[in-house]
Amino acid sequence: MESKAHHILVLSDLGVATEATVKSAISLANMIQGNIELFHVKRAGDIVHKENQLSAMRSINEEKSSTKKRIQELIQPISEAYGIEIPFNFAFGNVKNEIASHIKESRPDIIVIGKKESKLLGLGSDGLTQFVMEEFKVILMIVGSENSLEPKQPLSLGVFNGNFPSFAGRLLAYTEQPLKSFKIANGDVAKEEQTDAYETVEYVFESGDQSIKNMSSYLSKSNVNLFCVDRGRTKTGQEVKTKHSDITNIVNNFNISLLISAQ
């Protein structure tokens, strides 16, 4: 009996990061045998500016047509290049409400969002990614602006504090380089150690206010293109003690793509 395909939901503002975000989602889908759907929301206030009902309806209909065309222009070349169908949907209204409703309806296994420069992510500056992380207990992939994933290209994995999410284990078959583990602990900054687990190279950073920023700088030079953060459970069933503040700092400071496990 075939296992159910993993459903990957890409949330997009149709901005400049869309291509990298969709390509990264395709790369992940290829590795886990998943399917992809793209969803976009536009604020109703950005469409309707007139009180006249007839004019408002005309504006909405025109926006529906232009939005559909815009999405097709963005994803069709990517879909054809990599031979994968990417169905899409869109809505007008309150961004968080519409996305929450769609997530509840489509029940994705993984949500993919592109990161915006110097923002706590989101479609706009409204903290949508923080909202998704807190409200929905699913795997979240945040596509960074540096060294994003490319379909059928080598994957270089990094993990935070030695906690490797169980879901990410299936990605190891596609990783050509040793796994890199980045820890925060007392000791020398960027101390490199060898460990037998998953053919891992371990880097230990001294605990402090700048530890996450130092780690981010080192990661940018290490060729890691997917950094895994486990906020779930260890193999022994014990809670992983990843601080919420550490996750927030990683999201804000890392420019590479992140894979954050479900809670």
KABELPE-V577101 format. One record per helix or strand of 2 or more residues. SS is the DSSP state (H for helix, E for strand). FROM is the first residue (numbers start at 1). LEN is the number of residues. If there is no record, write none. Layout:
ss=(SS	SS)
from=(FROM	FROM)
len=(LEN	LEN)
//
This chain:
ss=(E	H	E	H	H	E	H	E	H	E	E	H	E	E	H	E	H	E	H	E)
from=(6	18	34	44	53	86	95	110	128	139	157	166	179	191	197	200	211	226	244	258)
len=(6	15	9	3	30	7	12	5	8	5	4	9	7	5	3	7	10	4	10	3)
//
